[in-house]
Amino acid sequence: MKIDDLKVLLTQEVGLQVDIHDTIITSAWKISDKLHKQIVFFPDEEMKLLYISILFEEHSDDPEFLAALLKENLKLSVVKFCIDKDGDFMALAELPDDFVTAGVIRKALFGLFTAAGRFQELLAAAARTK
């Protein structure tokens, strides 16, 4: 999917306010009073995939927290928790271009928001058990 086509889909059909940055599109979201996140949309034309992600600033190498994230991945569909090469946590949806519609993007966004809330809950629970 070309970035310009994605911008039209996101703005006109999904109703998002977005910013284009060369190869990615971002959109700022207030998920809750305490949780403000940037959603990143990355269309990979070569792989014919659209990646939608939320990056978390928090870091943890607590084995119990990491195990809780892996268990959470079993419960989630469309969205998964992962760690990037710098050790940063993110929630990521990977959508094949052939299936990308406004409705699918809305479902992926709902999954990301749910995952962001769950991430915060798991992080708080890990901090309480230390």
N, C-alpha and C positions, 0 to 999 in steps of 0.2 A: 504494500500500500504506500502510495506516495504521500509525503508529509502534507502537501496542500490539500489532497483529498481527505486526509484524516482531519485536518483543521476544519474543513467544511462540515464533515460529519459531526465533530465534537461541538461546534458552535451552533449549527443550524438544526441538527436533529436531536442532540443530547442536551443542548442549552448551556454549555459550559463557557466560561470566560477563560481564554487560554493565551499563552505567550509562545511564540515560535522562536527556537534557538537552533539554528542550522539543521541538525538532524533529530532534534527532540522537540516535544511540545510539553509545556508545564501548565498546571492549573493549581492555584492555591485553594485549600479547603480548611474550613473550621469544622473539625469533626466533633469537638465538644468544647466547653469553656476553657479547658486546660490543654487541649490537643489541637494544634494547628499544623497541618502537613502540606507538603507540596506533592502533587501527583505528577508523575513523569510518564509520558506516552512516548515510546520509542518504536517506530515502525522499522522493521528490518526487511528491506526489499529483497535482499539476497535469499534470506531464509523464508520469506513470505509469512512472517509472524509479526504480531503487534504485542509488545511488552508494555504492561501498565504496572507501575510500582510506587510504593511509598517507602522512603528511607527513614530509618529510626536513628536518632543521634545517640541513644543509650548503648553502652557496651557492657558485655558480661561474658565471663568465661566459666561461670558457675555451671557445673555438670548437671545439676538438677534443673536449672532453668533451660539449658540446651535440650535436655530430655523432654521437658514439658513442651517446648516448641515442636520437637519432632512428633510427639503425640498429637499435638494440635493439628499438624499437617494431615494426619490420618482423618480428621474430622472435616477438614475443609475441602471444598471442590472449587475448581477454577483458580484459586489463590493458594500459594504456598509461602511459608517463611523460608528464607535463605540467607546466607552470609556471603558478602562479596569478597573480592581478593584482599581488601583492606580490613576485613573483620567487621564490617558494618552490617547490621541486620536490615532486612527489608522484607516487605510482603510483595509478592510478584504474581501477576496474572500473565499467562502466555496464551495468546489467541491466534489461531491460524487465520490468515487474511480472508479465506473463503467463508469464514463464519462471523466475521466482524460486521455487526449491525448496531444500530443505536440501542436496541434492547439488550444485546449481549454486552455492550460496553456498560450499560447501567447495572447489569447483574455483576459484572466484574468490579465495578466501583463499590457496590454494596458489599461484596465480598472483601474488598480491601479495607473498607471502613470497619467492618466486623473484625477483621484480623488485627487492625490497629488497636481497637479497643481491647481485644483479647491479649495482645502483646503487652499492653500496659498493665492489665490484670495479672498476668503471669510474672511480669517483672516485679510488681509490688508484692506478690505472694513470695517470690524468691527472696526479696529483701527482708520480709517478716520472719522467714525461717532461719535466717543467719544469726 
